[in-house]
Amino acid sequence: MSSARLADGGGWAVTSAGPRDLREEIQHTAALWKAAGSPVTYVLRFGPDQQQLTAGSGRHTITWTLPSTSAPAAPLKEAR
């Protein structure tokens, strides 16, 4: 679980607890999205065993596999 609130003097105060650091995951995803040129177009591919999301194009395309109902989400990765 993560929570965020406005801090005194501006900025954010973030508290994380539990097995996943959601703040870190969001920051990582935002950095990849910016590196991919802040894409506004996404492609979803559906297969019998998985779904995959791709954003951007060319060298900075980012892609990740969406979780099935029985597995956690795979971390985002930048295509090279």
SULDAWO-V202364 format. One record per residue. RES is the residue in one small letter. SS is DSSP state (2 for helix, 1 for strand, 0 for the rest). OMEGA is omega as a letter, one per 20 degrees, with the letter a starting at -180 (none if undefined). BURIAL is I if it has 24 or more other C-alpha atoms within 12 Angstrom, else O. Layout:
((RES & SS & OMEGA & BURIAL) (RES & SS & OMEGA & BURIAL))
This chain:
((m & 0 & r & O) (s & 1 & r & O) (s & 1 & r & O) (a & 1 & r & O) (r & 1 & r & O) (l & 1 & r & O) (a & 0 & r & O) (d & 0 & r & O) (g & 0 & r & O) (g & 0 & a & O) (g & 0 & a & O) (w & 1 & r & O) (a & 1 & a & O) (v & 1 & r & O) (t & 1 & r & O) (s & 1 & r & O) (a & 0 & r & O) (g & 0 & a & O) (p & 0 & a & O) (r & 0 & r & O) (d & 0 & a & O) (l & 2 & r & O) (r & 2 & r & O) (e & 2 & r & O) (e & 2 & r & O) (i & 2 & r & O) (q & 2 & r & O) (h & 2 & r & O) (t & 2 & r & I) (a & 2 & r & O) (a & 2 & r & O) (l & 2 & r & I) (w & 2 & r & I) (k & 2 & r & O) (a & 2 & r & O) (a & 0 & r & I) (g & 0 & a & O) (s & 0 & a & O) (p & 0 & r & O) (v & 0 & r & O) (t & 0 & a & O) (y & 1 & r & O) (v & 1 & r & O) (l & 1 & r & O) (r & 1 & a & O) (f & 1 & r & O) (g & 0 & a & O) (p & 0 & a & O) (d & 0 & a & O) (q & 0 & r & O) (q & 1 & a & O) (q & 1 & r & I) (l & 1 & r & I) (t & 1 & r & I) (a & 1 & r & I) (g & 0 & r & I) (s & 0 & r & O) (g & 2 & a & O) (r & 2 & a & O) (h & 2 & r & O) (t & 0 & r & I) (i & 1 & a & I) (t & 1 & r & I) (w & 1 & r & I) (t & 1 & r & I) (l & 1 & a & O) (p & 0 & r & O) (s & 0 & r & O) (t & 0 & a & O) (s & 0 & a & O) (a & 0 & r & O) (p & 0 & r & O) (a & 0 & r & O) (a & 0 & a & O) (p & 0 & r & O) (l & 0 & r & I) (k & 1 & r & I) (e & 1 & r & I) (a & 0 & r & O) (r & 0 & none & O))
